[in-house]
Amino acid sequence: MTTTAQKRLVIEPVTRVEGHGKVSILLDENNRVTQTRLHIVEFRGFERFIQGRLYWEVPVLVQRLCGICPVSHHLCAAKAMDWIVGGEKLTPTAEKIRRLMHYGQTFQSHALHFFHLASPDLLFGFDADPAKRNVIGVAAEYPELAKQGILMRKFGQEIIRATAGKKIHGTGAVPGGVNKNLSIPERDEFLPQLDQMTAWAEGAVRVAADYTTENLAIAAPFGSFDSNHLSIVAQDGALDLYDGSLRAIDCGGKTIFDHVAPQDYDKMIAEEVRSWSYMKFPFIRSLGPEEGWYRVGPLARLNTCSRIDTPKAEAARKAFFAAVGGAPCNVTLAYHWTRMIELLHAMERIEILLNDTDLQGDDLVVAGDRREEAVAILEAPRGTLFHHYRIDSNDQVVMANLIVSTTSNNEPMNRAVRKVAEDHLSGKPEITESLLNHVEVAIRAYDPCLSCATHAMGRMPMELVLIDAGGDVIERKAKS
C-alpha cells in the first residue's frame, strides 16, 4: 500500500484460480473505493504463433494453451478443422467418442473447481483463517468430501485418457473424426463406477444448493448485478455442451438473438481492447461495448437453455430456479450451484454414452469438399469457446482468433470485483486479509482460466535489455 493522495491495494496473485492475475483497488483518503481492476498479467500469443503451421496440427498445438482444459481447445479446434476438410458431418462413432471425451472433461473440471478451489470458502466461510481456508483444510475437516473430489476428478481424467489417448494434451480428435474408438475392455473399466459417481454428483448438487439457499440473504447481493447471458443451445433449445447455435438473452430473459450459426458469430460479437489487461473484452455488437457485455458458463447456460435433456439434471435445474425466484438468475454465487447441476448432467450423459454400442464402431473419419475458413463453437466448462481459422492453399494457418470462455467473462468479473469492493471494503477503517478474500471469492465463482484467456490485439509493449558479464546495462530498447 502506498501513502499518496490515493491508496492502492494490490491482490497479487489471485489465488485458487488457474493462471496468473492480480486485482488493484484505489481508495481515497476515507478508504472509499474509487477504482477497481482485474489485471491479466501474462501473455501467451497462441493466435500468432500457430500461423504458418499445417491445419491438421492445430487441434494438438492449440490445446497447449492450458493444462486444465486442453480437451475443450482440442475439440473446438478439431471441429473447426472438420469444416476445413469438409468432414463436419461426423460418423456416429466419431461424434459419440468426442462427446464422451467432452463430458469427461466437464465432469473432472467441475469437480476440480468445486471441491479443490471453491469449497474452502463455502465450507469455512470467507473470513476463515487462510491457513485453514484451503484444500488441505478441507481434507482435514471434511475428509469424505475431499476424497470424493479427488476420485471424481480421476474418473473424468480416465475418460479423457480412454478417448484422447492421454489425460492431458491428447490426440484423439483429428480433422473429420477421431483416431480411435472405445474398446469393450476400456468401456468395462468404467461401468462399475457409474452408480457411485452419480451418487456423488447428486450429493455435490445438494451441497451447493444447501449453501446457496441457507445463505441466500448474503449470496444474492454478493458480487451480483443484472447482465446479458450467452451460450450455445441445441436445435430445440435444450442444453448442449458440444454442439449447437448461439442464443443470447438480457437480464430479464428477453431474447437478443437466437440460433445464430457459429460461422456468423462475428456478426453478433465484437471485441474491445483495454490498455491495462492482456485479456480482451467481448460484447454484443447491437448493444455496443457499454451495454453489450455478457456472462457465459454454467449460470448463463442454465439461463439461456429451455431444458436439460437428462432427467436428474433437469429436476435439479427446476429446483434451482424455484429456489432463486425464477429464470433468469443474475446471482454471481449461483455459479456454484449451476456448475454442480452440469456435473450431474455430464455424469448422466457419460452413462448413456458408455452403454452405446456405436462407441465400438470402426468408421472413424470422413472428408468432403475442402474449405479455407472455419468457425467452431462449443461449451467449455467455463463457458462458450470460439475458434476461428483461415487456411491457405498450402494447408497453412494464416489467421486465428480465439474467444475463450474467461475472456467473455472479463467484464462481468471486473464488475463483480467492483461490487464486492464497494459493498465490503469501502469506508472500512482497516483492510484485512479476509476482506480482500471477499474480492477473490467473487472471481472464483466464475472459475476463470486466466492462462487460456490471455490474448491481445494491436501492439504489445516490450522492453529488451542487454547486460554484460559484469551486470552493467549495455543497451535498452523499448516498444510500446
C-alpha positions as a printed Julia matrix, in Angstrom:
480×3 Matrix{Float64}:
   0.0     0.0     0.0
   1.33    3.43   -0.88
   0.63    6.66    1.03
  -0.29    9.28   -1.58
  -3.44   11.21   -2.44
  -4.92    7.78   -3.06
  -4.12    4.42   -1.54
  -3.57    1.46   -3.82
  -4.33   -2.07   -2.7
  -2.99   -4.95   -4.78
  -4.03   -8.59   -4.55
  -1.28  -10.48   -6.34
  -1.59  -13.22   -7.24
  -5.29  -14.02   -7.2
  -5.3   -17.42   -5.53
  -7.15  -20.68   -6.18
  -7.69  -19.95   -9.87
  -5.95  -21.26  -12.98
  -3.41  -18.83  -14.39
  -1.95  -15.57  -13.12
  -3.82  -12.34  -12.41
  -3.95   -9.51   -9.92
  -6.5    -7.03   -8.62
  -5.79   -3.36   -7.97
  -8.11   -1.25   -5.83
  -7.76    2.53   -5.44
  -9.05    4.1    -2.2
  -9.45    7.77   -1.32
  -8.4     9.33    2.0
 -11.53    7.9     3.66
 -10.87    4.39    2.33
 -13.74    4.66   -0.13
 -13.26    2.68   -3.34
 -12.66    4.86   -6.39
 -11.43    2.29   -8.93
 -11.03   -1.47   -9.23
  -9.4    -3.55  -11.96
  -8.76   -7.21  -12.57
  -5.44   -7.33  -14.45
  -4.35  -10.31  -16.52
  -0.59  -10.06  -16.43
   0.55  -12.99  -18.59
   0.56  -13.15  -22.39
   0.52  -16.37  -24.42
   0.27  -15.36  -28.1
  -1.16  -18.61  -29.49
  -3.2   -16.81  -32.13
   0.02  -15.58  -33.7
   2.48  -18.4   -33.39
   0.21  -21.1   -34.81
   0.19  -19.09  -38.02
   2.19  -20.94  -40.63
   1.52  -24.33  -39.07
  -0.36  -27.02  -41.01
  -4.07  -27.21  -40.25
  -4.03  -30.82  -39.06
  -1.52  -29.87  -36.34
  -3.83  -27.26  -34.84
  -6.02  -29.49  -32.6
  -2.89  -30.77  -30.86
  -1.0   -27.47  -30.84
  -3.63  -25.05  -29.65
  -4.64  -27.12  -26.61
  -1.24  -26.24  -25.13
  -2.92  -23.01  -24.1
  -3.8   -24.8   -20.89
  -3.23  -27.95  -18.87
  -6.57  -27.65  -17.07
  -8.99  -27.54  -20.02
  -6.95  -28.75  -23.02
  -9.79  -31.05  -24.15
 -12.02  -28.03  -24.82
  -9.45  -26.43  -27.13
  -8.57  -29.79  -28.7
 -12.2   -30.46  -29.6
 -13.07  -26.92  -30.67
 -10.06  -26.78  -33.0
 -10.92  -30.25  -34.34
 -14.49  -29.11  -35.01
 -13.12  -26.17  -36.99
 -10.81  -28.43  -38.97
 -13.78  -30.72  -39.7
 -15.13  -27.84  -41.76
 -11.8   -27.27  -43.46
 -11.72  -30.87  -44.75
 -15.48  -30.99  -45.42
 -15.98  -33.57  -42.7
 -18.32  -31.7   -40.38
 -20.96  -34.46  -40.54
 -19.13  -36.94  -38.35
 -19.86  -40.64  -38.19
 -21.91  -41.72  -35.13
 -18.83  -43.33  -33.6
 -16.67  -40.23  -34.04
 -19.27  -37.83  -32.65
 -20.02  -40.01  -29.64
 -16.35  -40.58  -28.84
 -15.83  -36.81  -28.93
 -18.89  -36.19  -26.78
 -17.71  -38.75  -24.23
 -14.32  -37.03  -24.16
 -16.03  -33.67  -23.7
 -18.32  -34.79  -20.88
 -15.35  -36.45  -19.16
 -13.59  -33.09  -19.34
 -16.62  -31.23  -17.98
 -17.01  -33.71  -15.13
 -13.38  -33.58  -13.99
 -13.08  -29.81  -14.42
 -16.24  -29.01  -12.45
 -15.17  -31.43   -9.7
 -11.72  -29.85   -9.54
 -13.07  -26.34   -9.17
 -15.83  -27.06   -6.7
 -14.03  -29.42   -4.34
 -10.46  -28.11   -4.55
 -10.77  -24.37   -5.27
 -14.2   -23.1    -4.2
 -15.2   -25.38   -1.31
 -12.82  -23.85    1.28
 -14.75  -20.56    1.06
 -18.13  -22.26    1.23
 -17.28  -24.73    4.0
 -15.22  -22.47    6.29
 -16.52  -19.01    5.39
 -14.94  -16.07    3.6
 -13.42  -14.78    6.86
 -11.77  -18.04    7.96
  -8.08  -18.28    8.76
  -6.24  -18.63    5.41
  -4.11  -21.38    6.96
  -7.3   -23.44    7.16
  -9.17  -22.0     4.17
  -7.62  -24.27    1.54
  -7.86  -27.78    0.15
  -5.62  -29.15    2.93
  -8.06  -27.76    5.47
 -10.93  -29.39    3.61
  -9.13  -32.74    3.65
  -8.54  -32.45    7.39
 -12.07  -31.45    8.39
 -14.17  -32.95    5.59
 -12.14  -35.99    4.5
 -15.04  -37.71    2.73
 -15.75  -34.65    0.56
 -12.06  -34.27   -0.25
 -11.87  -37.95   -1.22
 -14.94  -37.6    -3.44
 -13.43  -34.62   -5.22
 -10.2   -36.49   -5.93
 -11.9   -39.67   -7.17
 -14.46  -37.79   -9.29
 -11.69  -35.86  -10.99
  -9.76  -39.1   -11.51
 -12.83  -40.7   -13.13
 -13.17  -37.81  -15.59
  -9.48  -37.85  -16.36
  -9.6   -41.59  -17.1
 -12.49  -40.98  -19.52
 -10.26  -38.46  -21.29
  -7.35  -40.91  -21.37
  -9.52  -43.64  -22.9
 -10.88  -41.37  -25.64
  -7.97  -38.96  -26.3
  -5.01  -41.24  -25.62
  -3.69  -39.14  -22.72
  -5.21  -37.4   -19.71
  -3.61  -34.11  -20.73
  -2.89  -32.93  -24.28
  -4.33  -35.97  -26.03
  -4.54  -36.62  -29.76
  -7.88  -38.4   -30.12
  -9.73  -35.86  -32.29
  -8.5   -35.37  -35.86
  -9.95  -33.38  -38.78
 -13.11  -35.19  -39.81
 -13.34  -37.54  -36.83
 -11.28  -39.45  -34.29
  -8.28  -41.8   -34.43
  -9.58  -44.49  -32.1
 -12.8   -45.99  -30.79
 -13.54  -47.28  -27.29
 -12.95  -50.99  -26.89
 -15.15  -53.24  -24.74
 -12.37  -53.74  -22.13
 -11.85  -49.95  -21.96
 -15.58  -49.41  -21.54
 -15.86  -52.08  -18.87
 -13.33  -50.26  -16.68
 -15.9   -47.51  -16.13
 -19.23  -49.32  -15.8
 -18.76  -50.47  -12.16
 -18.09  -46.86  -11.1
 -21.19  -45.24  -12.62
 -23.56  -45.59   -9.67
 -21.04  -44.21   -7.19
 -20.1   -41.27   -9.41
 -23.76  -40.41   -9.98
 -24.49  -40.56   -6.26
 -21.53  -38.28   -5.51
 -22.64  -35.86   -8.25
 -26.12  -35.72   -6.71
 -24.51  -35.08   -3.33
 -22.45  -32.23   -4.78
 -25.63  -30.62   -6.1
 -27.12  -30.84   -2.59
 -24.02  -29.27   -1.01
 -24.11  -26.32   -3.44
 -27.89  -25.97   -3.17
 -27.86  -26.05    0.64
 -25.13  -23.45    0.82
 -26.94  -21.09   -1.55
 -30.4   -21.43   -0.01
 -29.15  -21.25    3.59
 -27.12  -18.13    2.82
 -29.36  -16.54    0.19
 -29.54  -13.22    2.03
 -25.74  -12.99    1.77
 -25.27  -14.8    -1.54
 -27.91  -12.95   -3.55
 -26.26   -9.5    -3.48
 -22.65  -10.72   -3.29
 -20.92   -9.5    -6.43
 -24.25   -9.69   -8.27
 -25.65   -7.44  -10.99
 -28.01   -7.62  -13.94
 -26.34   -8.87  -17.12
 -26.84  -10.42  -20.52
 -26.2   -14.16  -20.86
 -24.9   -16.17  -23.83
 -24.39  -19.83  -24.72
 -24.99  -22.35  -27.46
 -28.2   -24.39  -27.35
 -29.47  -27.42  -29.25
 -31.96  -27.01  -32.07
 -34.87  -27.43  -29.65
 -33.3   -25.04  -27.13
 -32.01  -27.74  -24.78
 -28.64  -27.57  -23.06
 -25.92  -28.96  -25.34
 -22.3   -28.6   -24.31
 -20.74  -29.97  -27.51
 -22.66  -28.51  -30.45
 -25.4   -26.01  -31.25
 -26.14  -22.43  -32.23
 -25.79  -19.18  -30.31
 -28.5   -17.74  -28.09
 -28.25  -14.52  -26.05
 -30.76  -13.09  -23.59
 -30.86   -9.95  -21.5
 -31.09   -9.74  -17.71
 -34.87  -10.15  -17.81
 -34.87  -13.12  -20.17
 -35.73  -11.27  -23.37
 -34.05  -12.79  -26.44
 -31.33  -10.65  -28.01
 -30.57  -13.16  -30.77
 -31.26  -16.84  -31.23
 -29.98  -19.81  -33.24
 -27.1   -17.88  -34.78
 -24.82  -20.26  -36.7
 -21.21  -20.44  -35.49
 -19.98  -19.07  -38.84
 -21.93  -15.87  -38.16
 -20.6   -15.22  -34.66
 -18.62  -12.14  -35.73
 -21.81  -10.5   -36.97
 -23.07  -10.63  -33.39
 -19.91  -10.41  -31.24
 -17.13   -7.8   -31.3
 -14.02   -7.43  -29.14
 -12.59   -4.43  -27.32
  -9.04   -3.94  -26.03
  -8.12   -2.0   -22.89
  -4.59   -0.91  -22.1
  -4.37   -2.4   -18.6
  -5.09   -6.05  -19.42
  -3.91   -8.74  -21.84
  -7.47  -10.08  -21.9
  -9.94   -8.75  -24.46
 -13.46   -7.52  -23.67
 -16.1    -9.07  -25.99
 -19.55   -7.53  -26.38
 -22.75   -7.93  -28.39
 -22.48   -5.63  -31.41
 -26.1    -4.49  -31.42
 -25.81   -3.25  -27.82
 -22.32   -1.75  -28.01
 -19.41   -2.07  -25.54
 -21.15   -0.22  -22.7
 -24.29   -2.4   -22.56
 -23.38   -5.41  -24.69
 -21.09   -7.36  -22.35
 -22.43  -10.71  -21.25
 -21.83  -13.68  -18.98
 -21.03  -17.24  -20.06
 -20.59  -20.52  -18.19
 -22.88  -22.72  -16.1
 -25.1   -19.9   -14.83
 -25.51  -18.42  -18.31
 -26.15  -21.85  -19.86
 -28.97  -22.64  -17.44
 -30.42  -19.17  -18.02
 -30.39  -19.49  -21.81
 -31.41  -23.13  -22.31
 -35.04  -24.22  -22.36
 -34.41  -27.53  -20.59
 -31.79  -30.19  -19.83
 -32.3   -33.48  -21.65
 -31.22  -35.75  -18.78
 -33.81  -36.35  -16.02
 -31.8   -35.83  -12.83
 -30.13  -32.65  -14.02
 -33.45  -31.33  -15.37
 -35.09  -31.9   -11.99
 -32.15  -30.08  -10.37
 -32.5   -27.2   -12.86
 -36.17  -26.76  -12.0
 -35.41  -26.86   -8.27
 -32.69  -24.25   -8.75
 -34.95  -21.73  -10.47
 -37.76  -22.39   -7.97
 -35.35  -21.54   -5.14
 -33.89  -18.36   -6.66
 -37.16  -16.86   -7.86
 -37.25  -17.97  -11.48
 -35.2   -17.51  -14.62
 -33.0   -15.8   -15.47
 -30.89  -15.69  -12.32
 -28.25  -12.96  -12.02
 -26.75  -14.08   -8.68
 -22.99  -14.49   -9.06
 -22.56  -17.1    -6.31
 -25.23  -19.21   -8.03
 -22.48  -20.26  -10.45
 -21.5   -22.93   -7.9
 -24.97  -24.5    -7.82
 -25.39  -24.43  -11.58
 -21.89  -25.87  -12.03
 -22.86  -28.89   -9.92
 -26.09  -29.33  -11.92
 -23.89  -29.56  -15.02
 -21.61  -32.01  -13.2
 -24.66  -34.25  -12.69
 -25.74  -33.77  -16.32
 -22.26  -34.74  -17.53
 -22.41  -37.92  -15.44
 -25.82  -38.83  -16.87
 -24.52  -38.28  -20.39
 -21.39  -40.35  -19.71
 -23.54  -43.27  -18.57
 -25.71  -43.08  -21.7
 -22.69  -42.9   -23.97
 -20.79  -45.74  -22.29
 -23.76  -48.02  -22.95
 -23.95  -47.05  -26.64
 -22.53  -49.7   -28.97
 -21.6   -47.02  -31.53
 -18.5   -46.4   -29.4
 -17.08  -49.67  -30.7
 -17.61  -48.73  -34.37
 -14.78  -48.74  -36.91
 -15.96  -45.89  -39.18
 -13.96  -43.07  -37.65
 -13.13  -40.36  -40.23
 -14.98  -38.59  -43.05
 -13.95  -35.92  -45.58
 -15.57  -33.85  -48.31
 -15.08  -30.56  -50.12
 -12.09  -28.54  -48.96
 -12.69  -25.09  -47.41
 -10.35  -22.28  -46.4
 -12.21  -20.75  -43.44
 -13.97  -22.27  -40.45
 -15.53  -21.33  -37.13
 -16.31  -23.77  -34.33
 -18.03  -23.16  -31.01
 -18.54  -25.42  -28.03
 -19.3   -25.02  -24.34
 -16.1   -25.43  -22.35
 -16.56  -25.96  -18.58
 -16.09  -22.23  -18.04
 -18.33  -21.08  -20.9
 -18.7   -20.57  -24.62
 -15.48  -21.11  -26.61
 -14.94  -19.69  -30.12
 -12.24  -20.87  -32.56
 -11.97  -19.1   -35.93
  -9.33  -20.04  -38.55
  -8.33  -19.31  -42.13
  -6.17  -21.8   -44.05
  -4.36  -21.06  -47.31
  -3.88  -23.31  -50.36
  -0.66  -24.65  -48.83
  -2.64  -26.03  -45.85
  -1.1   -23.44  -43.52
  -2.9   -21.35  -40.92
  -2.95  -17.68  -41.94
  -5.38  -16.33  -39.33
  -6.61  -17.47  -35.93
  -8.95  -15.78  -33.49
  -9.91  -17.36  -30.19
 -12.55  -16.01  -27.82
 -12.07  -18.06  -24.69
 -14.75  -18.5   -22.03
 -12.95  -16.44  -19.41
 -12.47  -13.67  -21.97
 -16.23  -13.31  -22.31
 -16.48  -13.18  -18.51
 -13.82  -10.46  -18.3
 -16.18   -7.52  -17.89
 -18.51   -9.45  -15.53
 -15.55  -10.41  -13.32
 -14.41   -6.79  -13.24
 -17.91   -5.71  -12.26
 -18.07   -8.38   -9.58
 -14.76   -7.13   -8.16
 -16.09   -3.57   -8.12
 -19.38   -4.59   -6.48
 -17.71   -6.59   -3.71
 -15.09   -3.92   -3.09
 -17.76   -1.23   -2.78
 -20.01   -3.36   -0.56
 -17.38   -4.9     1.73
 -14.18   -2.8     1.64
 -15.3     0.76    1.0
 -15.02    3.02    4.03
 -13.62    0.35    6.34
 -11.01    1.74    8.78
  -8.8    -1.32    8.25
  -8.49   -3.54    5.18
  -7.92   -7.09    6.39
  -6.92  -10.27    4.55
 -10.44  -11.67    4.95
 -11.93   -8.57    3.32
  -9.56   -8.97    0.39
 -10.54  -12.62    0.16
 -14.11  -11.46   -0.45
 -12.88   -9.98   -3.72
 -11.19  -13.27   -4.67
 -14.36  -15.23   -3.81
 -16.26  -13.22   -6.43
 -13.6   -14.0    -9.06
 -13.53  -17.71   -8.14
 -17.27  -18.01   -8.72
 -16.54  -17.74  -12.46
 -13.88  -20.49  -12.3
 -11.62  -18.38  -14.52
  -8.84  -19.92  -16.55
  -6.6   -16.9   -16.95
  -3.95  -18.75  -18.95
  -6.45  -19.59  -21.7
  -7.8   -16.08  -21.86
  -4.66  -14.03  -22.41
  -4.75  -12.6   -25.91
  -4.29   -9.12  -27.29
  -4.96   -7.09  -30.41
  -2.71   -4.32  -31.64
   0.78   -3.6   -30.33
   2.29   -5.4   -27.4
   4.65   -3.38  -25.17
   8.13   -4.87  -24.94
  11.44   -3.92  -23.36
  14.73   -5.53  -24.39
  17.73   -5.04  -22.09
  21.3    -6.12  -23.0
  23.51   -6.76  -19.96
  27.25   -7.54  -19.97
  29.04  -10.18  -17.89
  29.52   -7.72  -15.05
  25.82   -6.94  -14.8
  26.01   -3.48  -16.38
  23.34   -2.41  -18.86
  24.87   -2.0   -22.34
  21.74   -1.04  -24.22
  18.0    -0.77  -23.64
  15.29   -0.79  -26.32
  11.57   -0.25  -25.65
   8.47   -0.72  -27.78
   5.09    0.46  -26.54
